[in-house]
């Protein structure tokens, strides 16, 4: 599998996890931070080099602004409640902002969901991968997409589970908020799969089915990790996703 360069999405993911872990334990080790971020220690060191370098990066980050605090609080709340049940008043309190500030920055649940998807979902990273590698073969592109999906592990996975529920339940805010972003990302991926089928690197099938052959097992693995980990030893998320991508590549081969 090709070596992967440092990914700014993973850097942000690790730094966000570091702030959460270090707030509870200032002496927390690298392993605890990497585990919260859903990455391996090898990935951590590839992106930061050392714990000291990570701390320096975190210290340079300014205090999150009101919008960032609102989105972080909403992300946490959606892990345990639905979008319909989410209280905007409780969200304002959790974010430490007034109701006026909340509604000025996110004037409703649909804009809130759109903002959450833009900030915390892997959609933007996936679109950039396709735009940067429009003609590269699946052996290059699909591992990159797999790593982008790993970025929703941990607490972000809880958010994506909540978003998935909203969309599959066909809730108004869920469909209105996620629909355009979801369609745009799926459209780019389907076009990429079509090009690869035309080039003979993927056996002919419906492009959406081809996508599901890759992303479906990854999402299922991440969704079930928290249930399986207490009873069976699992590889770290990146290693597991790498193995699933390799399996999908074999299945898609002409």
C-alpha positions in Angstrom: 0.0 0.0 0.0 1.4 3.4 -0.9 2.9 5.5 2.0 0.5 8.2 3.2 1.6 11.8 3.7 0.7 13.9 6.7 -3.1 14.6 6.6 -4.3 18.0 8.0 -7.6 16.4 8.9 -5.8 13.9 11.1 -3.8 16.7 12.7 -7.0 18.5 13.6 -8.5 15.3 14.8 -5.6 14.5 17.1 -5.4 18.1 18.4 -9.1 18.1 19.2 -8.7 14.7 21.1 -5.6 16.1 22.9 -7.5 19.1 24.3 -10.3 16.7 25.6 -7.9 14.2 27.1 -5.5 16.8 28.6 -8.3 18.7 30.2 -9.0 15.6 32.3 -5.4 14.5 32.8 -2.6 17.0 32.0 -0.1 14.1 32.1 -2.0 11.8 29.8 0.4 9.7 27.6 0.5 9.7 23.8 -1.4 6.3 23.8 -4.4 7.8 25.5 -4.5 10.8 23.0 -4.1 8.5 20.0 -6.8 6.2 21.3 -9.3 9.1 21.8 -8.5 10.3 18.3 -8.9 6.9 16.8 -5.5 6.7 15.3 -2.4 4.5 15.9 0.7 5.7 17.7 2.6 5.4 14.5 0.2 7.8 12.8 0.5 10.2 15.8 4.2 10.3 15.5 4.1 10.6 11.8 2.0 13.8 12.1 3.6 15.3 15.3 6.9 13.7 15.9 6.6 13.9 19.7 4.3 14.7 22.6 6.1 18.0 23.2 5.4 19.0 19.5 1.7 18.2 20.0 1.5 20.3 23.1 3.2 23.2 21.4 0.7 23.0 18.5 -2.2 22.9 20.9 -0.9 25.9 22.9 -0.7 27.9 19.6 -4.3 27.3 18.9 -6.5 30.2 20.1 -9.5 29.5 22.4 -12.3 28.2 20.4 -14.7 30.9 19.2 -18.4 30.8 20.0 -19.3 29.0 16.8 -16.7 26.3 17.5 -18.0 25.8 21.0 -21.6 25.5 19.7 -20.6 22.9 17.2 -18.6 20.9 19.7 -21.4 21.0 22.2 -24.0 19.9 19.6 -21.7 17.1 18.4 -21.6 15.7 22.0 -25.3 16.1 22.5 -26.3 14.4 19.3 -24.5 11.2 20.5 -27.2 10.7 23.1 -30.2 12.5 21.6 -31.9 13.0 18.2 -31.8 16.2 16.3 -35.6 16.6 16.8 -35.2 16.2 20.5 -32.2 18.5 20.8 -32.9 21.6 22.9 -31.5 24.8 21.5 -31.7 26.3 24.9 -29.6 23.5 26.4 -27.2 23.8 23.5 -26.6 27.4 24.2 -26.0 26.7 27.9 -23.6 23.8 27.1 -21.6 26.1 24.7 -21.5 29.0 27.1 -23.3 31.4 24.8 -26.5 33.4 24.9 -29.6 32.3 22.9 -29.2 35.4 20.8 -25.6 34.4 19.9 -26.7 30.9 19.2 -29.4 31.8 16.8 -27.2 34.5 15.1 -24.6 31.9 14.3 -26.8 28.8 13.7 -30.4 30.1 13.0 -32.0 26.6 13.3 -31.4 22.9 13.3 -30.9 22.5 9.6 -28.0 25.1 9.5 -26.7 23.4 12.6 -26.6 20.0 11.0 -25.0 21.4 7.8 -22.3 23.0 9.9 -21.7 19.8 11.9 -21.4 17.8 8.7 -19.0 20.3 7.1 -16.7 20.4 10.2 -16.8 16.8 11.5 -17.7 14.5 8.7 -15.2 13.0 6.2 -17.1 14.4 3.2 -14.8 17.4 2.6 -11.7 15.2 2.9 -13.1 12.6 0.5 -14.0 15.3 -2.1 -10.4 16.7 -1.9 -9.0 13.2 -2.4 -11.1 12.7 -5.6 -10.2 16.2 -6.8 -6.5 15.6 -6.2 -6.4 12.1 -7.6 -9.0 12.0 -10.4 -7.1 9.5 -12.6 -5.2 7.5 -10.0 -6.1 3.8 -9.6 -8.2 2.4 -6.8 -5.1 1.0 -5.1 -4.1 4.6 -4.4 -7.4 6.4 -3.9 -9.4 3.8 -1.9 -6.9 3.6 1.0 -6.9 7.4 1.2 -10.7 7.3 1.4 -10.6 4.6 4.0 -8.3 6.7 6.2 -10.6 9.7 5.8 -13.5 7.6 7.0 -11.4 6.5 10.1 -11.4 10.2 11.0 -15.0 9.8 12.2 -14.1 7.1 14.8 -14.7 7.7 18.5 -16.9 10.6 19.4 -17.2 11.7 15.8 -18.6 8.3 15.0 -21.3 8.9 17.5 -22.2 12.1 15.6 -22.2 10.3 12.3 -24.4 7.5 13.7 -26.9 10.2 14.8 -26.8 11.9 11.4 -27.2 8.5 9.6 -30.3 7.9 11.8 -31.7 11.3 10.9 -31.3 10.7 7.2 -32.6 7.1 7.1 -35.5 8.2 9.2 -36.1 10.8 6.5 -36.4 13.6 9.1 -37.0 17.0 7.6 -33.9 18.7 9.0 -31.8 15.6 8.4 -32.7 15.3 4.7 -32.6 19.0 4.1 -29.2 19.4 5.8 -27.3 16.4 4.7 -28.9 15.8 1.3 -26.9 18.3 -0.9 -23.6 17.5 0.7 -24.2 13.7 0.6 -25.3 13.9 -3.1 -22.3 16.0 -4.1 -19.8 13.6 -2.4 -21.6 10.5 -3.8 -21.7 12.1 -7.3 -17.9 12.6 -7.3 -17.2 9.1 -6.0 -19.6 7.6 -8.6 -17.9 9.5 -11.4 -14.5 8.2 -10.2 -15.8 4.7 -10.1 -17.2 5.0 -13.6 -13.9 6.3 -14.9 -12.1 3.3 -13.3 -14.5 0.9 -14.8 -14.0 2.4 -18.2 -10.2 2.1 -17.6 -10.6 -1.6 -16.7 -9.3 -1.3 -13.1 -12.7 -2.2 -11.6 -15.1 -4.8 -12.9 -18.3 -3.4 -14.3 -21.2 -2.9 -11.8 -23.4 -0.1 -10.5 -21.0 2.6 -9.2 -23.0 3.0 -6.0 -22.8 -0.7 -5.3 -19.0 -0.5 -5.9 -18.8 2.3 -3.3 -20.9 0.3 -0.8 -18.4 -2.6 -1.2 -15.7 -0.3 0.1 -17.4 2.0 2.6 -20.0 -0.4 4.0 -17.6 -2.8 5.7 -15.6 0.1 7.1 -18.6 1.9 8.5 -19.9 -1.4 10.0 -16.6 -2.1 11.6 -16.3 1.3 13.2 -20.0 1.2 14.4 -19.5 -2.2 16.1 -16.0 -1.6 17.7 -17.3 -0.3 21.0 -19.4 -3.5 21.4 -16.7 -5.9 20.4 -13.6 -4.5 22.1 -14.6 -5.6 25.6 -14.8 -9.2 24.5 -12.2 -9.6 21.7 -8.9 -8.0 20.9 -9.1 -5.9 17.7 -6.5 -4.2 15.6 -6.3 -0.5 15.8 -8.8 1.3 13.6 -6.3 2.2 10.9 -5.0 -1.3 10.5 -8.5 -2.7 10.4 -9.6 -0.3 7.8 -6.5 -0.9 5.7 -7.3 -4.7 5.8 -10.9 -4.0 4.8 -9.8 -1.8 1.9 -7.4 -4.4 0.6 -10.3 -7.0 0.7 -12.6 -4.6 -1.2 -9.9 -4.0 -3.8 -9.7 -7.8 -4.4 -13.4 -8.0 -4.7 -13.5 -5.1 -7.2 -10.7 -6.4 -9.4 -11.8 -7.3 -12.9 
